[in-house]
């Protein structure tokens, strides 16, 4: 469900999943599913233009997982992430 899978075959900490549907109910179902998989931290890669379609999505994440457990580097689709974002935002979040 949600294409949930480990980042690679030998990975035991980092997983990936597709985004939920656009309604609050679909977002809550996604959160329930991921929490049911043992997920405790979320790194949302969608940029602000993509999040427009999701009312309160980041707020739902922060409420469900805790503010300190939600990372949002905002990377546009089909764009590469710059080194500073990886080193200063994403990796510290994953390490935590």
VENKA-V379784 format. One record per residue. N is the residue number from 0. BURIAL is I if it has 24 or more other ideal C-beta (glycine too) atoms within 12 Angstrom, else O. Layout:
BEGIN
N&BURIAL  N&BURIAL
END
This chain:
BEGIN
0&O  1&O  2&O  3&O  4&O  5&O  6&O  7&O  8&O  9&O  10&O  11&O  12&O  13&O  14&I  15&O  16&I  17&O  18&I  19&I  20&O  21&O  22&O  23&O  24&O  25&O  26&I  27&O  28&O  29&I  30&I  31&O  32&O  33&I  34&O  35&O  36&O  37&O  38&I  39&O  40&I  41&I  42&I  43&I  44&I  45&I  46&O  47&O  48&O  49&O  50&I  51&O  52&O  53&I  54&O  55&O  56&I  57&I  58&O  59&I  60&I  61&O  62&O  63&I  64&I  65&O  66&O  67&O  68&O  69&I  70&I  71&I  72&I  73&O  74&I  75&O  76&O  77&O  78&O  79&O  80&O  81&O  82&O  83&O  84&O  85&O  86&O  87&O  88&I  89&I  90&O  91&O  92&I  93&O  94&O  95&O
END
